[in-house]
Amino acid sequence: MVKRGGRGKGRGRPPKSTLLEKSNESSLPLSAQVTSWADDALMVSMRWFSLRLRAVMLGGG
């Protein structure tokens, strides 16, 4: 799994502080917010799925 901390730069997404500063002058922050929200949702669903799969494989579920 990819850790959340310090990965923003490598994926072409500016840090949140600059997003807040630029929120008045461009529509970039909205799309970046949506992208980060989608990333979070994907991480949560992947984590839930892996936990569920592990429980099923162990005979639970």
CNS distance restraints for C-alpha pairs under 8 A (distance, minus, plus):
assign (resid   3 and name CA) (resid   7 and name CA) 7.36 0.50 0.50
assign (resid   4 and name CA) (resid   8 and name CA) 7.91 0.50 0.50
assign (resid   7 and name CA) (resid  11 and name CA) 6.58 0.50 0.50
assign (resid   8 and name CA) (resid  12 and name CA) 6.61 0.50 0.50
assign (resid   8 and name CA) (resid  13 and name CA) 5.16 0.50 0.50
assign (resid   8 and name CA) (resid  14 and name CA) 6.30 0.50 0.50
assign (resid   8 and name CA) (resid  15 and name CA) 6.29 0.50 0.50
assign (resid   9 and name CA) (resid  13 and name CA) 5.64 0.50 0.50
assign (resid   9 and name CA) (resid  14 and name CA) 6.09 0.50 0.50
assign (resid   9 and name CA) (resid  15 and name CA) 7.19 0.50 0.50
assign (resid  13 and name CA) (resid  32 and name CA) 7.02 0.50 0.50
assign (resid  14 and name CA) (resid  18 and name CA) 6.64 0.50 0.50
assign (resid  14 and name CA) (resid  19 and name CA) 6.79 0.50 0.50
assign (resid  15 and name CA) (resid  19 and name CA) 6.53 0.50 0.50
assign (resid  16 and name CA) (resid  20 and name CA) 6.25 0.50 0.50
assign (resid  17 and name CA) (resid  21 and name CA) 6.39 0.50 0.50
assign (resid  18 and name CA) (resid  22 and name CA) 6.08 0.50 0.50
assign (resid  19 and name CA) (resid  23 and name CA) 6.00 0.50 0.50
assign (resid  19 and name CA) (resid  28 and name CA) 7.75 0.50 0.50
assign (resid  19 and name CA) (resid  29 and name CA) 5.37 0.50 0.50
assign (resid  20 and name CA) (resid  29 and name CA) 7.36 0.50 0.50
assign (resid  22 and name CA) (resid  26 and name CA) 6.44 0.50 0.50
assign (resid  22 and name CA) (resid  29 and name CA) 7.28 0.50 0.50
assign (resid  23 and name CA) (resid  27 and name CA) 7.04 0.50 0.50
assign (resid  23 and name CA) (resid  28 and name CA) 7.51 0.50 0.50
assign (resid  23 and name CA) (resid  29 and name CA) 5.82 0.50 0.50
assign (resid  27 and name CA) (resid  31 and name CA) 7.17 0.50 0.50
assign (resid  28 and name CA) (resid  32 and name CA) 6.17 0.50 0.50
assign (resid  29 and name CA) (resid  33 and name CA) 5.86 0.50 0.50
assign (resid  30 and name CA) (resid  34 and name CA) 6.21 0.50 0.50
assign (resid  31 and name CA) (resid  35 and name CA) 6.10 0.50 0.50
assign (resid  32 and name CA) (resid  36 and name CA) 6.14 0.50 0.50
assign (resid  33 and name CA) (resid  37 and name CA) 6.04 0.50 0.50
assign (resid  34 and name CA) (resid  38 and name CA) 6.06 0.50 0.50
assign (resid  35 and name CA) (resid  39 and name CA) 6.15 0.50 0.50
assign (resid  36 and name CA) (resid  40 and name CA) 6.16 0.50 0.50
assign (resid  37 and name CA) (resid  41 and name CA) 6.16 0.50 0.50
assign (resid  38 and name CA) (resid  42 and name CA) 6.06 0.50 0.50
assign (resid  39 and name CA) (resid  43 and name CA) 6.15 0.50 0.50
assign (resid  40 and name CA) (resid  44 and name CA) 6.16 0.50 0.50
assign (resid  41 and name CA) (resid  45 and name CA) 6.10 0.50 0.50
assign (resid  42 and name CA) (resid  46 and name CA) 5.97 0.50 0.50
assign (resid  43 and name CA) (resid  47 and name CA) 6.08 0.50 0.50
assign (resid  44 and name CA) (resid  48 and name CA) 6.09 0.50 0.50
assign (resid  45 and name CA) (resid  49 and name CA) 5.97 0.50 0.50
assign (resid  46 and name CA) (resid  50 and name CA) 6.09 0.50 0.50
assign (resid  47 and name CA) (resid  51 and name CA) 6.20 0.50 0.50
assign (resid  48 and name CA) (resid  52 and name CA) 6.05 0.50 0.50
assign (resid  49 and name CA) (resid  53 and name CA) 6.00 0.50 0.50
assign (resid  50 and name CA) (resid  54 and name CA) 6.10 0.50 0.50
assign (resid  51 and name CA) (resid  55 and name CA) 6.22 0.50 0.50
assign (resid  52 and name CA) (resid  56 and name CA) 6.24 0.50 0.50
assign (resid  52 and name CA) (resid  61 and name CA) 7.18 0.50 0.50
assign (resid  53 and name CA) (resid  57 and name CA) 6.10 0.50 0.50
assign (resid  54 and name CA) (resid  58 and name CA) 6.12 0.50 0.50
assign (resid  55 and name CA) (resid  59 and name CA) 6.47 0.50 0.50
assign (resid  55 and name CA) (resid  60 and name CA) 5.09 0.50 0.50
assign (resid  55 and name CA) (resid  61 and name CA) 5.53 0.50 0.50
assign (resid  56 and name CA) (resid  60 and name CA) 5.12 0.50 0.50
assign (resid  56 and name CA) (resid  61 and name CA) 4.87 0.50 0.50
